[in-house]
Every structure is written in structure tokens, then in C-alpha cells.
Amino acid sequence: MIRTSYCFIIALTIIGLAASPARGELQQQSITEAMSGLAPRSSTAVFSGALPSANDNGTSAYSAAMEQTQVSGDGCWIIVPSPNADSGLSALYRVAVVSANDVWASGSNIKAQIPNPLIEHWDGKQWSIVPAPSVGTLGTRLQGIAAVSTNDVWMVGDSDDTAGGPNAGAKTLTEHWDGTKWSVVPSAVPTTATRSYLRGVTALSSNNVWAAGYYLVGTGAAFFPLIEHWDGTQWTIVSGPVSSNSVVNGLLHEIKGLTPNDIWAVGWAPLGVGIGAGMGAPPLAFHWDGTQWSSVPVPAAGSTLNLFTGVAPVASNDVWAVGWYATNGASSAARPLTMHWDGTQWAVVPNPGVDNDALYGVTAIAANDVWAVGGHGNISLVMHWDGIAWTIVPSPNPPATTQSYLWGVASVSSTDVWAVNYSSPAGGGNGTTLVEHYTIPCGMSSSVVSRKTHGTAGDFDIDLPLTGTRGVECRSGGPNSDYTMIFTFLNPVTNCGTASTGSVNSGPNPNQCTVDLTGVPNAQYLMVALTGAVDSTGATGNVSGTMGVLVGDTSADGVVNSADITQTRRQSGNVTDSSNFREDVTLDGVINSADITLVRRQSGTALP
């Protein structure tokens, strides 16, 4: 019965706009609509590779994989704090990247079964909520998101103003970010549709954006694929093909493109009408060649259900699609589905998933670097393709939670990948957003600074960037050349680990570790590493920070010269504050002749 419930709720999730199989918590459509169209279809499973038996719940196999599997390069997944709406359930569905410091996530905040937009943005340091229009009095759902540039981002979903329960009269919805605000852009609605939804979006340029979803006609249970295109001026409906699986009805869940003439839209093609009318339809895959959409045959891995929920192209002959399938009748549990397009045909590729696993999103960086995310029972599931095989990669789950899932995933690079969805607290309460980040090296720390006390003026920090231009500490270390580096982590720290040099202690804040250094030579770069640091989510890793030490280099250009002397002289007589503390190289809280003298004595020194 548990297996049936899990598989059933995933179906509700896929059709009903929910973010994950949250035991009905995120259901937003009726059961009839959710399960209608699953008619019988005779098919032969083409899955190759060993799988656990139907009686094996997979727990031991999954645990073993979690313990043994690692991605090379000493990278890791960690939980990054993300905000939630003031009340109700908060969940993020999809994520899109512009750059390492410009990432968007789309989702919903659900109150009394009414969803409202929940849009969040990462600026390189933290996630924050960005307001977006809520246009449906009975619900506004935004799921798919895609970015062209920092001032050109699209979201798609649906809104509802029709009485009769959530989703009773849903209509397609598109919203656009222009660099300043989100605004609603009119979308196309099929003239015969009683309900219409957009689920995925891909943005190739400012005048070439595609969206995919589905619509219903009348009170029937048939679903029809829906494809729309933005040409820079308006959204229009583009005719799709009749499925090669000989079905007219179907749902498109995701769309991704490499070039204007190479775009994939995927979903599933239920057959028949009514709950349990029959099952077995293969997943659905449409392809755009620059002129028209065509349906591409896809094998069925399971005889009960076969769904594509995500697609990621690497090249025209290298495309991945993921989802889940079930076989052996209605009591069968879901299993994750990974298929590959080689330029000629789709084929099932074995993965280490077990019963009650499902994949919802996929991102492709290279032919040997593909990530897929989803859920294993009630915890998150992450898989990685290295060009040879799919493996399970450990992913954290928030402490004191009963459910954690990952739905959307997007990559900045091979060392910078984001995944999003939600988690539910143990003991009840509203679900909260869940954001996880993969970095190489393991990116548990968010910042490192060098801290000095300037007399009665207080403490001032010099930023030591984790990437890019290295920070320069220009202030005196005193007679013993003492310095302090403070590592700030994304989550509270339970163990600071071991420092490569100096002594490390926890604090001053719960998410910080302090390293005290003494006898630090001048005119050098110093790298300090913390090995075996552990945060409150259970993530363990090694973090490091680099500090250039060059006393008198107030301009932080790597050399002490007349420019630093002039800069310090201009601040002479001023009390130290946040605008001039670099010139207070003697740390007495006032910029005076002693600072000018020290800088002059260091003139000509430089960092290597």
C-alpha cells in the first residue's frame, strides 16, 4: 500500500503542479484530473541492467551507494539557507542561472490551498525573495524559469480566477524580469481550452523563447500538448505533432534547447479516460528542427507508468531525459528513469535507483558531466553521470525533517550547480524551501575576512574573496605579527576541524570559525585551510581562504608606493571609520603621522 501511495502521489505531482510527492501536501488538482488518461497499452520493458527485486525496498542498496559514491574533485552538496514566505507552505520548483552571482528560482507559497508566486534570487552571497505579480484570485503558479541575461528572465505557469476549487479554470501565465521588476506578459491560450498550463521554458535569445505545457477541452479528461513561442513581441501557439505513439493527448513538462533549430520538449502521454482506465504509454518527446515539431519514438521502461519530467541537451547527438516509471501493476513502486538520445534513437540507460525513487530535473554540463535530482522515499536523491555510468552522490537533508526533495537543477559550471525544492519539518508544520549547492572545492564557507581592532573605533574587516582577486591585509600585525581570519559558513558549525596553520576556535557567531595567526611574515600570500569542518546539516568538507599580507598597501594593488602615502596623508586627522580604516595601519583608531610614517617606511615592498 505504501508503494501504491508513493507512485500515485508522484502522478499527482507531475500533473497537479506540485513540487514533489509530499503525501498530498502540494496537490492542486482533483484526483480525477490527476489520474485520468492512464489507459492500458501493451509494451515491452526495455530496461537493461540489474535492479533490486520487487520485494526489496532498496534501503540497503541505497545506503551502500550513499556511503561509497563520490564525485571526483573533492566537491560536495551543501544546504544553502533560503527564505520562506511569512506563512503557508513554501516550495521552489525550478532554477535558472545567469552567472555564479545571478541565479533565480521559481516556486509557490501555498496558503489555504491557494498558491501565490514565490520567486527567489541568489546574488553570490545570499538568497532573497523578489516580489512577482499574483494575478489569479484563486491561485498563481509559476514553475518553469529560464534566463537570457541579467535583465532578461522568463517564468511560466498558470493563474486561476474561476470558482469551483483550485485549478478549476487555470490559464497560461508568463512573467518577465527586465532587470528591475517582474511583470505579467500576455500569453496565448488555446481557444478551445477550459484549462491551460505552462510548465517549462527555455530562452535562446531575447526574441526566441519557447514554453511548453498542456491544456484540457471541456470536462473531458484528455490532455493536449501546448507549445508557445516568444518572438520578442508576443507569445503565439505553435502547432505540435501528433505523437508517434499514436495518441493525441499528452502533457509536456519541460523544454530545453541548444540552438534555434534543436529544441526538445518532453512529458508523458496518458491514454484513455478515468481513473485506472489503463496504463503503459511511453514517455513523450517532441523535437523542433527550426521548421516544425515532430514526435520522436521513445521506448517504455515500465508497463504501468512512464514519465519524462526533465530534459537536458549536451549536443545534437547527446541529450538526456529523466523521470520515473513503474511496472507490475498498480501496486508497483516508482523507479527513476534515465534515457539518452544519441542522434538516432532514445534508449534507456541503467541507473542505481531503487523502489520509491523518482527523478524530476536534469542539467547537462558536458558529455561526462550530467546531474539529475529527485527523491528517494522521503529524502533527496542526486545522481551524476560521468560519461560511463550513473552513480548516486550524497546529498544533505535538513535535520528534524520528515520529507526532503529536489525538483529543479541548473548548472553554472562543472564546479557550480544548484538544486531546489522543499522540505517538511518533523512534527508537522508548513514545508519550507530547500536549496542545495554543489561546488568544487566543497563550498561550505560563504566568506573569509581578516579582522583587526582599531582602538576605540572598533573592529573592521578586510574581505578575502574566495575567488577572483585576492584580498590584501595592509594593517600592522604588531610586534608579534598577529592576524585573525574569520571563516563564515552558510550554516551553523558544529566542528571547525583542524587549521593548516595557527589555532582555530568556534565563533564569534554560531556559523563562524576564527583562526588566530602569529609570526606572519610581511609581503607574502598566506593560505589557511580548515580540514574536516562540519556544519549543522551534517555536511563535512575542507575550506580555505587566502590573505595577502602587505603592510602599508592601503590601495590593495600589491605594492606599497607613493599612491599609498598620498592616500594615507589625505585621511590624516580623521577618526577611523568604515570608509578609511585601511589607512589606519597602526590600529589606534585615528589616522595620523604615525600611519604616514609606517606606510612610507614600507614603500617599495610588494607581494610576490
JODAZI-V884235 format. One record per helix or strand of 2 or more residues. SS is the DSSP state (h for helix, s for strand). FROM is the first residue (numbers start at 1). TO is the last residue. Records with the same first field share a line. If there is no record, write none. Layout:
BEGIN
SS = FROM-TO  FROM-TO
END
This chain:
BEGIN
h = 2-15  31-35  59-68  455-457  562-570  581-583  593-601
s = 38-39  76-79  89-99  102-111  114-122  127-129  140-149  152-159  171-177  182-185  193-205  208-217  223-230  235-237  251-259  262-268  283-288  293-295  305-315  318-326  335-341  346-348  357-366  369-376  379-385  390-392  401-413  416-425  432-439  445-453  459-463  471-473  483-489  493-495  498-499  503-506  512-517  524-535  540-549
END
